[in-house]
Amino acid sequence: MSFRNTLARAVTISGTALHAGVPVTMTLSPAPAGQGVIFRRSDKNAEIPARYDLVSQTRLGTVIEKDGITVGVIEHLMAAVAGAGLDDLTVSLDGPEPPILDGDALSYLVSIEKAGLKAQTLPRKAIRILREVLVSEGDAQAALHPAQNLSYDFLLEYDTPAIGRQNFHFDYSPENFRNLIAPARTFGFLKDLDALNAMNLAKGASLENTLALDETGVINKQRQRFADEFVRHKILDAIGDMALAGAPLIARFQGVKSGHGLNNRLLRALFSDPGNYELVMLP
């Protein structure tokens, strides 16, 4: 039997919020067994559990909300939390989003590794998928299929030469996550930047934390870590979004051109019918 994990000690990280563009200091702290992941807005005196049913927005990031207070762009941190095998954690922020850091999950994972993990006394449970759950919108879809082990399949297609059509299959393990998925950076199109800024979005995006694309290709190509970094980052996003289920999944995730909105709809569909899943002890 495996047991729930929290951090061995607190760790503090500072940086810039991706959309708000403001400086943010974030502290990851140990939490009691069974708490799960809770975001605490110290500037608003509010706490928001990291749960799929508290997701209020999914445009250009996953946003959780409670009593009118939000925390945005949580998916990269949640992917690192899931990849590290962290179950119980308090995330304290003095701003509206975690700092974007490198635009990946590895930046957070390194800090988690520095803090170290501490085993709790409660056993660790997982959500085993019993039958296919699928949601779709247009030509995009996201699905969870029954499987013996956790894996992710993703098909990404953009009408731009730098991306085109990309496929990636990922068998989950902590080592595979760290090496193959966690380093993949977020990306965006230069042509959209002015419009996003006008909506108070992407104000903290830079050539240091985002792979920037124009019609010719990747502008900051020296920052690119994988030729297929775009589809890998989509899997990173999906891992972070699936972490809002509240426990590890035992399933095969399949995404076709899906994003945060469909990922959240997928979890809502999963939990809408208790016949879709069962809770099992992790060995």
N, C-alpha and C positions, 0 to 999 in steps of 0.2 A: 504494500500500500504506500502511496506517496502522500505527502502532506503539503498543505498550503504554504506558500512562501511570502515573506515580506522583505523589506530591506534590512540589512544589518545595522545601517546608520543612515542619517540624513545626508543629502547632497544638494548643493545649490548651484543653479545654472542661470546665467544672465544672457540676454540677447535682444533681438528685435522681433516684434510681432509681424508676421507675414502681411496681413491685411491692414491692421491698424497703423503699422509703421512706427509704433512707440516702443521705448525700451521696456522690457519685462524681466523681472527676477522671479525665478521659479524654484521652489524647494520640494524635493521628493523625500517623504518621510515614512518611517515604519508605521504600520497600522495594525490594529487588533485583528486576530484571526476571524475570518468571516465578514469583515467589513466590505471587502471588494475595493474598487478604485473610486475614490471621491476627490473631486476638484473643489478646492476652497479658494474663493475670490477674497483675498484679505482686504482689498480696496473697497469691497461691497458688503463685507461681513455675511457672505452667503456660501452655502455648500451645495454642490450638484453631483450626484452619483453618476458615474460613467455607464449609462444604460441606454439601450436602443430605444426604449419608450420615452426617453427625455430628449431625443433628437428633434430639434425644431427647424433646422435649416440644413440643406445639403449642397448649396451652390458654392463651388470652389472650396469645399472643406466641410467637415462634419461639425455641427454646432449643437451642444447640449444646452438646455434651458430649464430653469426652475424659478418660479415666482418672478418672472420677468428679467432674471439675471442670466447671462449667457457666458459660455466659454467656447471659443471657436477653434477650428483647425486642430482638433485633438487626435486625428487619425495617425499621425507619424509617431507621436509619443505612445499612443495605445498599441501600435504595432511593436514598438520596442519593449513595452511592458509584457505583451503576449510572448514575444520572441525570447525574453529573458526568463519566462515562467513565473512572473510575479502575479500574485493573486490579490494581495491586500496592500494598499498604498494610499497615502494622502498626498495630493498634488496641490501645493499652495502657490498662488499667483497674485502678483500685485497689478495685473493688467488683464486684458480681454482674451488673450490667447497665450499658449506656451510660446517661448521664443522659437523662431523657425530654425535657428542655428545653421546647419549645412543644407537644409532642405531634404534631409534623408531621415532614417531612423537610427543609423549608426551613431550619430552624435549623442543621442539620448542613451543608447545601449552602452556606450563607453562609460558614461557617468553612472549608470546602474551597476555595471561591472566593478567600478571603483568602490562603490558603496558596499557591494557584496549582498548576497541573499541570506536570509535566516529562516529556517524551517519553523513552522507553527505547529500547534498540537491538533488542529482539525485536519481530517483527511481531505484530499483534493478530489473533486468530482468533475466529470466531463459530461457534455451533452452529445449523446450518440444519435445520429440521424437514422430514422427507421424507414423513411420513404422519401422519394424525391419531392423537394419543394422548389418551385420555379416561379419567378416573376419576370415580366417583360414590358418593354415600352418601345414601340417602333421596331427597329432591327437590333435593339440592345436587350440582353437578358442576363439574369443571374440566377444560379441554381445551387442547391445543396443536394448531393446524392449520398446514399448509404455507402460506407467504405470501412475498411479495417483500420486505416490510418489517415491522418490529415494530409490533404494535398490541395494544391491550387492549380487550375488551368485557366489561362486567360488569352483571349484573342483581342488584339487592339488594331484598329484601322483608322488612319488619318490620311486625307488627301494632300499629303505633303511629302516630298522625297525623303526628308530626314527620318520620317517614321514609317510611312507606308503601312504594310500589313506585318504585324509582329505577333508571334505565338510564344508562350512560355509555359512549361510544366514544372511545378515545384513540389517535391516531396518534403513535407515539413520535418525539420529537426533543428535544434538550436544552432548547430554548426552551419547547416545549409542556410538558415535565415541570416546569420551574421555575415556569411561570405557572399551569398548570391542575391539577397533581397535588401537587407538593411542599408547598404551603401547607395542604393538607387535614388537619385534626386528627383524632386518635383520638377515640372516643366511648364512652360507657358509660351504663348505666341505674342511677339512684340506688337503686332497690329492691334491686339486687344487691350494693351496697357493703358492708353489714355482713357478709354471708356471705363475700364475697371477703376482707375484712380478717381474718375468723376463720381463713381459710386462708393468711394471710400474703401476700395478693395485693392489688394496687391501693393499697398503703399510701402511695405517693407521688402518687396521683391527686389533682388539684385542679381548681378551676374555671378555673385559668390554663392548664392543659395538656390538659384533656379536655372535650369537649362533653358536658355532663351532661343526661340525659333523664329526665323523669318522665311520668306519664300525660297531662299537659297540653301537653308539648312540650319545647323546649330551655330549660333553666333559665338558662344563661349565654349567651343569644342574642346579646348584644353581641360575643361572641368568635367567632361563626360567620362564616365567610368566603364560603361558597357555599351556596345553597339546597339543593344536592344534594351537600353536603360528605361525607356518609356513604358514598355509592357511590364518590366520588373517593378517599376514604381506603382503601376496600377495594382499589382499583387500586394505590394506593401500597403497601399491604401485599403485594399480589401481585408487584409489581416487586421489592420487597425479598426476597421468598421465591424468586423466579426467579433472582435474582442469585447464589444458592447453587449454581447450575449450574456456576459456575466460568468462564464466558465469556458474552458477550452472546448472546441468542437472536435468530434470524430466524424469526419465527412470528407467528401471531395467537393470543393468549391469550383464552380465553373462560371466564368464571366465572359460575356461576349459584348465588347464595347460598353460595358456597364460602368457606372460611377457611384458616388456616395448615395445618391437618391435611391437607386435600385438596390444597393447593398442594404440600406436601412429597411426598405420595403420587404426584402428577403427575410430579415430577422423578424419583422412584424408578422409575416405570413407563417414563418416557422412556429412561432409561439401562439399563433391564433388557434392551433389545433393540437392538443396534448398527444394525439396519436402520431404526430410527426417525429417524436423524439422520446428518449428516455435518459434519465440521469444515472450515470454509472461511476463507480469508484475507479480511479486511475491506479494501475498496478505500480 
